[in-house]
Amino acid sequence: MWWLQRAATVLNTNDPLIAPYTARVLPNVQAMLNTTKQRIAILPGAPQLMETARAISEVQDVLNHKPN
């Protein structure tokens, strides 16, 4: 999970190489993260799963604050 948090943090949406794609790709990433959280919620579970869902929410918050 740490790599996903790190990637979201260092992502530069203004980088000329990826800027043309971010508006199209980031909504798909957010949707996949939502799906993952929903699937985690239905697993029988340990507190670790709740921690994972929280970490995914944090990644989504970071991505939501990135300029498109």
N, C-alpha and C positions, 0 to 999 in steps of 0.2 A: 504494500500500500504506500510505502514511503516514496517509491518512484513516481507514483501518480501525483502525489502531493507536490513533489519537487518539480515535475514537469509542468503542472498547472501554475506553480509559482514563477518559474523562470520563462514561461511562454511570453514571447514578445509579439503581440498581434500586429504591431506596426512594422515588423520586419518586412522589407520589400519582397522577400522570397515567398512569404506565406500570407501576406496581407490580402491578396486577391481571393484566398480560399477560406479565411477564418469565418466570414459571415455565413458561409455555406456549411462548414464543417462543425463549428462549435455547437449549433443547435442539435446536431446529430449526436455529438458527444454527450451533451446534457441529457438527451432522451435515453441513451444507453445507460448512463449513470442512474437515471430514475428507474429504469427497468431492473437494474442490478439491485438497487435498494428494495424494490418491491419483492424481488425473489428472495433476498436475504430475510425479509420480514416473515416469510412463510416457512422458513427452515426451522426445524426444532432446534432450540438453541441455547447456546451458552451466552454469557454476557459479552464474550468476544465478538459475537455477531452484531450486537448493538453498537459496539465500539467501531466496527467496520462500517456500519451504516452511518454513524456520526462522521467518520473520516470522509466518506463519500460526500456527505452534505457539505463538509468544509471545502472539499475540492470544487463542488458546484458553486459555492459562494465566491471562491477565488476566481473562477471562470466568469461568473456573472459580473464581476467588477472590471474585467478586461475590456478595453475599448474594441469595438468591432470595426 
